[in-house]
């Protein structure tokens, strides 16, 4: 059954349908450039809105490219020493329970 998608001021309107014990939503063809069938997405509730976005896995092979963006002079003179403040360990102690 084809459900027409209506363009509104907020995006495209579609219907939620039942799929087993879950609810599902069809992603209109016009929006499929963001993902494809079988790919994972992240769905989260933000206030009263459901946000669906592609789930992108990161690999260590991308790490070399990130490090390559650092300039050769980065931290060439080392780091500034930052004094650690003394801690009041009594504030971190758990209260004794009586029992």
C-alpha positions in Angstrom: 0.0 0.0 0.0 1.4 3.4 -1.0 1.1 6.2 1.5 1.6 9.6 -0.1 4.0 11.9 1.6 2.8 15.4 2.1 5.3 18.3 2.3 4.5 20.6 5.2 6.3 23.5 6.7 8.1 21.1 9.1 9.2 18.4 6.6 7.4 15.4 5.1 4.4 13.8 6.8 4.0 10.1 6.8 2.3 7.5 9.0 3.6 5.3 11.8 2.7 1.7 11.4 3.0 -1.5 13.4 5.9 -3.9 12.6 5.7 -6.9 14.9 5.7 -5.5 18.5 7.4 -2.3 17.4 6.3 0.9 15.6 7.9 1.8 12.3 8.0 4.7 9.9 8.7 4.7 6.2 11.4 7.1 5.1 10.3 8.9 1.9 12.3 8.2 -1.3 13.2 11.9 -1.4 15.1 11.5 1.9 16.9 8.2 1.2 20.2 9.9 0.2 21.0 10.0 4.0 20.8 6.2 4.5 19.9 2.9 2.8 18.0 -0.2 3.7 19.8 -2.4 6.2 21.9 0.4 7.6 21.7 1.4 11.2 20.2 4.6 12.4 20.1 6.4 15.8 16.7 7.4 17.0 16.4 9.6 20.0 13.8 11.6 21.8 14.6 15.3 22.1 11.8 17.0 24.0 8.6 16.0 22.2 10.4 15.3 18.9 11.9 12.0 17.6 15.1 12.5 15.7 16.4 9.9 13.3 19.9 10.2 12.0 22.4 7.8 10.3 24.7 5.9 12.6 28.3 6.3 11.5 30.8 3.9 12.8 34.3 5.2 13.3 37.4 3.1 12.7 41.0 3.5 13.8 42.0 3.9 10.1 40.4 7.4 10.3 42.6 8.3 13.3 45.7 8.8 11.1 43.9 11.4 9.1 42.9 13.3 12.2 46.5 13.3 13.5 47.7 14.5 10.1 45.7 17.7 10.7 48.0 18.7 13.6 50.7 21.2 12.6 54.3 20.1 13.1 54.9 22.9 15.6 52.0 21.8 17.8 53.2 21.6 21.4 56.8 21.9 20.2 57.6 23.8 23.4 55.8 21.3 25.6 52.9 22.0 27.9 52.4 24.4 30.7 52.5 22.8 34.1 49.3 23.2 36.0 49.4 22.9 39.7 46.9 20.4 41.1 44.9 21.8 44.0 45.0 19.9 47.3 41.8 17.8 47.8 39.8 17.6 50.9 39.5 13.8 51.1 37.1 14.0 54.1 34.5 15.5 51.8 34.7 12.4 49.6 34.3 9.9 52.5 31.0 8.0 52.6 29.0 8.5 55.8 29.2 5.7 58.2 26.1 3.6 58.5 24.9 2.3 61.8 23.4 -1.1 61.8 
